[in-house]
């Protein structure tokens, strides 16, 4: 065994130990830091119809007042906070996440974020973002001239 091989193995083990320590200290950190795909919190679906985009976010149990929506360029930033529910006894099992969250959703250039509106019902936040007028299809009339 060479000294460089031994040092490389030691570095790898120290990095692994550091990751394990971090995972035990904040077990759901990976879950809340994810920005897209499975594991991203809260889950978001984006649909497109003939007139707009619909951003749908599931945030059950949160009052609408705890949610915030901002725009930054072509991006929606949705954030909020779920406060932990206190109980008189100790937790036997705790799966419901609590704390701050923030999700950024980038939309295509044809989205008119300045005209977006939002509604919240039964734990589902819906943000409708219409298309920009200049990106909507329009019919061009053909004039006919007799000679």
N, C-alpha and C positions, 0 to 999 in steps of 0.2 A: 504494500500500500504506500502510495506517495502522499506527501504532506498536502499537496494541492487537492487531491481527491478527498482526503479526510476533511479539509476545510470546506470544500464544496458540499459534502454530505452534512456537515454541521450547520452550515448556512441554511440548507433546505429544511432541516429539522427545526431550527429556530424560527423560520418563517411559518412552518406548519403550527408550531406552538403558539405563535402570535395570532394566527388566524383562529385557532381553537379558543384562545382566551377571549378574543373579540366576539366570537360566536356565542360563547357562554355568557358574556357580559350583556350582549344585546342580541338575543336569539332571533328577533324578527327584523333585524337591520337590513338583511338582504331583501326582505319582502317589501319594505317601505321604500328602499332606494331604487328599485327596479322602475324603469320609465315606460317600458312597453312590453307587451306579451304576457304570457302566463306569469303569475306571481306579482304583477303590478297591482298596486292598491291605491284607490279603489278601482275595480274593473271598469273599463270604458269601451263602449262600442260606438262606431261612427258609421252613419248611413248617409246615402246620397239619394235624393229624389229629383224630380224635374225642376225644382225651384230652389233647393237649399241643401245644406248639410245638417244632419241631426247628430249631436253628440249626446250620448246617453250614458250617465254614470250612476252606478248603484252605490248608494250611501245610506243603508237602512239605519234607523234609530237616531239619525242626526236631525236636529231642528234646522230649518232653512237659515236661521240667523247665524249658524256656525259655519256656513259656507261662504266662500268668496270667489268671484270670477273676475279676472282681469285680462286685458289683451296686451300683448307685446309684439308689435309687428304682425306677422301672420300666425301667431301662436296664442292659444287660449291657455291661461294658467288658472287652474281650479284648485283651491286649497280649503282646508277646514280643520276642525279639531273634534275628536270624539273624546269626551271626558269619561274616565273610568267609572263604572257603577260600583258603589260601595255596598258591601253586605255586612251584616252583623257577625257572620261567621267567617272562617277561613275558606279559601277557594279549594274545592275538590278538583275542579277542572276549569281552566280558563282558556278559551279559544278566541273569544272576541277581542279584537285588537282595539287599543285606545291610544290616543296621542294625536300629534299633528301629522298632516299629510299634504302633499302638493303634487299635482299632475300637470304636465305641460303637453298640450295637444297641438301639433302644427297642422294647419289646414292649407290646402292649395291656394294659389294666388287669386283664384276666382271667388274666394269667400269674402263677403262684405262684413268683416268683424264689427265694424262700427254700427251695423244694423241688427246685430244679434239680440235675441231675447231669450229668457230662461224661465222655466217653470219647475216646480218641485212638488211631487205627489207620491205618497206611499213609498218613500225611501228612494225614489228614482229622480235624479236631476236631468232635465232635458234642456239642451241649449240648441236653439235653431239659428243657423247662420245662413242667410240668403246669399244667392250668387250676386256678384257685382252686375250692375245693369249692362255694362259694356261686354260682359262675358255671356250674357243670355242670348240665345238665338233670336234673330229678328227677321222678319220677312221683308224683302225688298220688292216693291211694286215695279212692274215693267210698264213703261209708257209706250204706247203705240202711236206712231206718227204716219199719217198717210201722205204720200208724195203726189 
